Amino acid sequence: MSTSMTSFFMFFMSYVVFLLLPRLDVAGGQSIGVCYGMVADNLPQAQEVIDLYKSHNIGKLRLYSPSHDALEALRGTDIEVLVDVPNENLQEFASSSSAASTWVDNNIRTFWPDVRFKYIAVGNELIPSNNAQFILGAMQNIHKALESAGLKDNIKVSTAVSMTVLKTSFPPSEGAFGDDQLEYLVPIARFLVGTGAPFLANVYPYFSYLGNPSDISLPYALFTASSVIVHDGSLGYQNLFDAMVDALYSALERVDASNVEVVVSESGWPSQGSAAASYENARNYNQNLIRHVHGGTPKRSGSPIETYLFAMFNENQKPGEETEQHFGLFYPSKEPVYSIDFS
């Protein structure tokens, strides 16, 4: 066989092998991650957990603190990581750039580029709270530390908020931040615009439904409504998740941050603990969410909604209502709570 024929044959066989390899649906696979919560005393070892992510082709992960066991297990994987700066560190990092730099050195630079950090969430659901005043300063100092390390273009800095930052969420086009929170959110939004970072939001149709079942139907919350439920000008909403995300986009537009992307840093549905919490509802919500996010929202049609499901495991030490311990996709034994397809 001639050299040219040999080269062609090798190329052809490589292409055939590529086509036969198991692959994720590209849009959906790139959009969905899963939160790795650790508020439990019976979870598998970190390496087993990361192996579970890989075996289910889960390409994104959120860590609520920079667990070095988890980060060591993530070395050399293609899993993208959203890691939190724990709430208790914010005041120190806001007042001390050297403390923020030390944190970045110990928890980011030590593992980069073997670990594919994508976002750093500086605090989780701190607006409103007494710690809200420290968020922006801590974000700025973490960003400066990344800049000094040459990583500001690779890793974006934001903060994760709950839907309580909105004073108005219905209809979605009227979405607006609370007046008493603008002093924090306006400068944070400007920071996000300036750095190209996303707005991280924990979006739970489950809690919205639980708080107002007379006005919100279960099918609308679970992505199972058969037709448009909410008409908002020229836009129609068939599920509550889209309406909540678009309310956030409307609120960002009102503070001159229309170019900032919303990334859903948590969303999920519990399998036990209340009238609306069941295996069937949890499976329907999470499976439908996985299928849905690649298509965007009515306001941002065609733009995938990067979303992190909460959570990988049922966590037996989560405080609060019983439902808080039953958001997991897996039991600590690594058996699935219900069947779900991540692709």
C-alpha positions as CSV (number, residue, x, y, z in Angstrom):
1,M,0.0,0.0,0.0
2,S,1.4,3.4,-0.9
3,T,2.2,6.0,1.7
4,S,-0.7,8.2,0.7
5,M,-3.1,5.3,0.8
6,T,-1.8,4.3,4.2
7,S,-2.4,7.8,5.5
8,F,-5.9,7.9,4.1
9,F,-6.7,4.5,5.6
10,M,-5.4,5.6,9.1
11,F,-7.4,8.8,8.9
12,F,-10.6,7.0,7.8
13,M,-10.3,4.4,10.6
14,S,-9.7,7.2,13.2
15,Y,-12.8,8.9,12.0
16,V,-14.9,5.7,12.2
17,V,-13.6,5.1,15.8
18,F,-14.5,8.7,16.7
19,L,-18.1,8.3,15.4
20,L,-18.5,5.1,17.4
21,L,-17.4,6.6,20.7
22,P,-20.2,7.2,23.2
23,R,-20.9,10.9,23.4
24,L,-23.1,13.3,25.2
25,D,-25.7,15.4,23.5
26,V,-23.4,18.4,23.1
27,A,-25.7,21.2,24.1
28,G,-27.4,19.5,27.0
29,G,-24.2,17.9,28.2
30,Q,-22.3,21.2,28.3
31,S,-25.2,23.0,30.1
32,I,-25.8,20.7,33.1
33,G,-23.7,20.2,36.2
34,V,-24.4,18.8,39.6
35,C,-23.7,20.3,43.1
36,Y,-21.4,18.2,45.3
37,G,-22.8,18.9,48.8
38,M,-21.0,17.4,51.8
39,V,-23.4,18.1,54.7
40,A,-23.5,14.4,55.7
41,D,-21.6,11.8,57.7
42,N,-22.0,8.9,55.4
43,L,-20.8,10.0,51.9
44,P,-18.4,8.0,49.7
45,Q,-14.7,9.0,49.5
46,A,-14.0,11.9,47.2
47,Q,-12.4,9.7,44.5
48,E,-15.4,7.5,44.4
49,V,-17.7,10.5,44.0
50,I,-15.7,11.9,41.1
51,D,-15.7,8.5,39.5
52,L,-19.5,8.6,39.8
53,Y,-19.6,11.9,38.0
54,K,-17.4,10.5,35.2
55,S,-19.4,7.3,34.9
56,H,-22.6,9.4,34.3
57,N,-20.9,11.9,32.0
58,I,-21.6,14.8,34.3
59,G,-19.3,17.5,33.0
60,K,-19.7,20.2,35.6
61,L,-19.5,20.3,39.4
62,R,-20.1,22.8,42.2
63,L,-18.1,22.6,45.4
64,Y,-19.3,24.7,48.4
65,S,-15.8,24.9,49.7
66,P,-12.4,24.0,48.2
67,S,-12.1,20.5,49.6
68,H,-8.6,19.4,48.8
69,D,-9.7,15.7,48.7
70,A,-12.3,16.5,46.0
71,L,-9.8,18.8,44.1
72,E,-7.2,16.1,44.1
73,A,-9.7,13.6,42.7
74,L,-10.6,16.1,40.0
75,R,-7.1,16.4,38.7
76,G,-6.8,15.4,35.1
77,T,-10.5,15.2,34.5
78,D,-12.5,17.3,32.1
79,I,-15.0,18.3,34.7
80,E,-15.5,22.0,35.0
81,V,-15.6,23.3,38.5
82,L,-17.6,26.1,40.2
83,V,-16.1,26.5,43.7
84,D,-17.4,28.7,46.5
85,V,-15.5,31.0,48.9
86,P,-17.2,30.0,52.1
87,N,-19.4,32.7,53.6
88,E,-17.3,32.9,56.8
89,N,-14.3,34.1,54.8
90,L,-15.8,37.1,53.1
91,Q,-15.2,39.8,55.8
92,E,-11.5,38.9,55.9
93,F,-11.1,38.8,52.1
94,A,-12.9,42.1,51.7
95,S,-10.5,43.8,54.1
96,S,-7.3,42.0,53.1
97,S,-6.0,41.5,49.6
98,S,-3.2,39.3,50.9
99,A,-5.7,37.0,52.6
100,A,-7.6,36.7,49.3
101,S,-4.4,36.1,47.4
102,T,-3.3,33.4,49.9
103,W,-6.7,31.6,49.4
104,V,-6.3,31.7,45.6
105,D,-2.7,30.4,45.9
106,N,-3.7,27.5,48.2
107,N,-6.9,26.5,46.6
108,I,-6.8,27.5,43.0
109,R,-3.2,27.9,41.8
110,T,-2.1,24.7,43.6
111,F,-4.5,22.7,41.4
112,W,-4.6,24.7,38.2
113,P,-4.5,23.7,35.3
114,D,-5.0,20.0,36.4
115,V,-8.4,21.1,37.8
116,R,-10.6,23.0,35.4
117,F,-11.9,25.8,37.5
118,K,-14.5,27.9,35.7
119,Y,-16.2,30.1,38.4
120,I,-15.5,31.2,41.9
121,A,-18.7,32.0,43.9
122,V,-17.8,34.6,46.6
123,G,-20.5,33.7,49.1
124,N,-23.8,31.9,48.8
125,E,-27.2,33.6,49.3
126,L,-25.8,36.4,51.4
127,I,-28.1,39.1,50.0
128,P,-29.8,40.2,52.2
129,S,-27.7,39.6,55.3
130,N,-25.2,41.4,57.5
131,N,-22.4,40.0,55.3
132,A,-23.8,41.5,52.1
133,Q,-21.6,44.6,52.7
134,F,-18.4,42.4,52.3
135,I,-19.3,40.6,49.0
136,L,-18.1,43.1,46.5
137,G,-14.8,43.8,48.3
138,A,-14.1,40.1,48.5
139,M,-15.0,39.6,44.9
140,Q,-12.6,42.4,43.8
141,N,-9.7,41.0,45.9
142,I,-10.2,37.5,44.6
143,H,-10.3,38.8,41.1
144,K,-7.1,40.8,41.6
145,A,-5.4,37.6,42.9
146,L,-6.5,35.7,39.8
147,E,-5.3,38.6,37.7
148,S,-1.9,38.5,39.4
149,A,-1.8,34.8,38.7
150,G,-2.6,35.3,35.0
151,L,-6.0,33.5,35.4
152,K,-8.6,36.3,35.2
153,D,-9.6,35.3,31.7
154,N,-9.9,31.6,32.6
155,I,-11.8,31.8,35.9
156,K,-14.6,34.3,36.5
157,V,-15.6,35.6,39.9
158,S,-19.3,36.1,41.0
159,T,-21.6,35.5,43.9
160,A,-24.6,33.2,44.2
161,V,-28.0,34.7,45.2
162,S,-31.4,33.4,45.9
163,M,-34.6,34.6,44.2
164,T,-35.3,36.7,47.3
165,V,-33.2,39.4,45.7
166,L,-36.2,40.2,43.5
167,K,-39.0,42.4,44.8
168,T,-40.9,41.7,41.6
169,S,-40.8,38.5,39.5
170,F,-44.2,38.4,37.9
171,P,-44.7,38.9,35.0
172,P,-41.1,38.1,34.1
173,S,-40.7,41.3,32.1
174,E,-41.3,43.3,35.4
175,G,-38.5,41.5,37.2
176,A,-36.7,44.0,39.5
177,F,-34.3,43.8,42.5
178,G,-35.5,44.9,45.9
179,D,-34.9,48.6,46.6
180,D,-33.1,47.9,49.8
181,Q,-30.7,45.5,48.0
182,L,-29.7,47.8,45.1
183,E,-26.8,49.3,47.1
184,Y,-25.2,45.9,46.9
185,L,-26.5,44.5,43.6
186,V,-25.8,47.6,41.4
187,P,-22.0,47.7,42.1
188,I,-21.9,43.9,41.9
189,A,-23.6,44.0,38.5
190,R,-21.2,46.6,37.3
191,F,-18.3,44.4,38.4
192,L,-19.8,41.5,36.4
193,V,-20.2,43.7,33.3
194,G,-16.6,44.8,33.6
195,T,-15.1,41.3,34.1
196,G,-17.4,39.3,31.8
197,A,-18.6,37.1,34.7
198,P,-22.1,35.6,35.0
199,F,-24.7,36.3,37.6
200,L,-25.1,33.1,39.7
201,A,-28.6,32.4,41.0
202,N,-30.2,29.6,42.9
203,V,-33.5,29.0,41.2
204,Y,-36.1,26.7,42.8
205,P,-39.6,26.4,41.3
206,Y,-40.2,23.8,44.0
207,F,-40.1,26.5,46.8
208,S,-42.2,28.9,44.7
209,Y,-44.8,26.3,44.1
210,L,-44.8,25.3,47.8
211,G,-45.3,28.9,48.8
212,N,-48.2,29.6,46.4
213,P,-49.9,26.4,45.2
214,S,-53.2,28.2,44.6
215,D,-51.7,30.3,41.9
216,I,-48.9,28.1,40.6
217,S,-49.9,24.7,39.1
218,L,-47.8,21.7,39.7
219,P,-47.4,20.9,35.9
220,Y,-46.2,24.5,35.4
221,A,-43.5,23.9,38.0
222,L,-42.5,20.5,36.7
223,F,-42.2,21.3,33.0
224,T,-45.2,19.1,32.2
225,A,-47.8,21.8,31.3
226,S,-49.2,21.1,27.9
227,S,-49.5,24.7,26.7
228,V,-48.5,28.2,27.6
229,I,-49.6,29.2,31.1
230,V,-48.3,32.8,31.3
231,H,-48.5,35.3,28.5
232,D,-46.1,38.3,28.9
233,G,-46.4,40.6,26.0
234,S,-45.1,38.7,23.0
235,L,-43.5,36.0,25.1
236,G,-45.2,32.8,26.4
237,Y,-44.2,30.7,29.4
238,Q,-44.9,27.0,29.6
239,N,-42.8,26.5,32.8
240,L,-42.0,28.4,35.9
241,F,-38.2,27.9,35.6
242,D,-38.0,30.0,32.5
243,A,-40.2,32.7,34.0
244,M,-37.9,32.9,37.1
245,V,-34.7,33.1,35.0
246,D,-36.2,35.7,32.7
247,A,-37.3,37.8,35.7
248,L,-33.6,37.8,36.7
249,Y,-32.7,38.9,33.2
250,S,-35.2,41.7,33.4
251,A,-33.9,42.8,36.8
252,L,-30.3,42.9,35.4
253,E,-31.5,45.0,32.4
254,R,-32.9,47.5,34.9
255,V,-29.5,48.0,36.4
256,D,-27.7,48.3,33.0
257,A,-26.4,44.8,33.0
258,S,-28.2,43.3,30.1
259,N,-25.1,41.6,28.7
260,V,-24.6,39.6,31.9
261,E,-25.5,35.9,31.6
262,V,-27.5,34.2,34.3
263,V,-26.0,30.9,35.4
264,V,-28.3,28.8,37.6
265,S,-26.0,27.7,40.4
266,E,-28.6,25.5,42.0
267,S,-32.0,24.0,41.1
268,G,-33.7,20.8,42.1
269,W,-36.7,19.1,43.6
270,P,-36.8,16.9,46.8
271,S,-38.0,13.2,46.7
272,Q,-39.4,13.2,50.2
273,G,-40.6,15.5,53.0
274,S,-43.7,17.4,51.8
275,A,-46.9,16.9,49.8
276,A,-45.1,18.1,46.7
277,A,-41.9,16.1,47.4
278,S,-42.0,12.7,45.8
279,Y,-39.8,10.4,43.7
280,E,-42.0,10.9,40.7
281,N,-42.0,14.7,41.0
282,A,-38.3,14.9,41.7
283,R,-37.5,12.7,38.7
284,N,-39.9,14.6,36.4
285,Y,-38.4,18.0,37.4
286,N,-34.8,17.1,37.1
287,Q,-35.1,15.0,33.9
288,N,-37.2,17.7,32.2
289,L,-34.7,20.4,33.4
290,I,-31.8,18.4,31.8
291,R,-33.7,18.2,28.5
292,H,-34.9,21.8,28.6
293,V,-31.9,23.9,29.4
294,H,-30.2,23.6,26.0
295,G,-32.9,25.7,24.4
296,G,-32.8,28.8,26.5
297,T,-35.7,30.9,27.8
298,P,-38.3,32.9,25.9
299,K,-36.3,36.1,26.6
300,R,-33.0,34.4,25.6
301,S,-34.1,31.8,23.1
302,G,-31.4,29.6,21.7
303,S,-28.8,30.4,24.4
304,P,-28.3,27.3,26.6
305,I,-28.9,27.9,30.3
306,E,-25.9,26.7,32.3
307,T,-27.5,24.9,35.3
308,Y,-26.3,23.0,38.3
309,L,-28.6,20.4,39.8
310,F,-28.9,20.2,43.5
311,A,-27.5,17.8,44.6
312,M,-25.4,14.7,44.0
313,F,-26.4,13.0,47.3
314,N,-29.1,13.0,50.0
315,E,-27.3,14.8,52.9
316,N,-28.4,13.5,56.3
317,Q,-27.0,16.4,58.3
318,K,-28.7,19.3,56.3
319,P,-30.6,21.5,58.8
320,G,-34.1,22.7,58.4
321,E,-37.2,20.9,57.1
322,E,-37.0,17.2,56.2
323,T,-37.0,18.0,52.5
324,E,-33.6,19.5,52.8
325,Q,-32.1,16.0,53.3
326,H,-33.8,14.6,50.2
327,F,-32.6,16.6,47.2
328,G,-30.1,14.1,46.2
329,L,-29.9,12.3,42.9
330,F,-28.0,9.4,44.6
331,Y,-28.0,7.8,47.9
332,P,-24.7,7.7,49.8
333,S,-24.4,4.1,48.7
334,K,-24.1,5.5,45.1
335,E,-27.3,3.9,44.1
336,P,-29.6,6.3,42.2
337,V,-32.6,7.7,44.1
338,Y,-34.5,7.4,40.8
339,S,-33.6,6.7,37.2
340,I,-32.3,9.8,35.4
341,D,-30.4,10.2,32.1
342,F,-27.8,13.0,32.1
343,S,-27.3,13.0,28.4
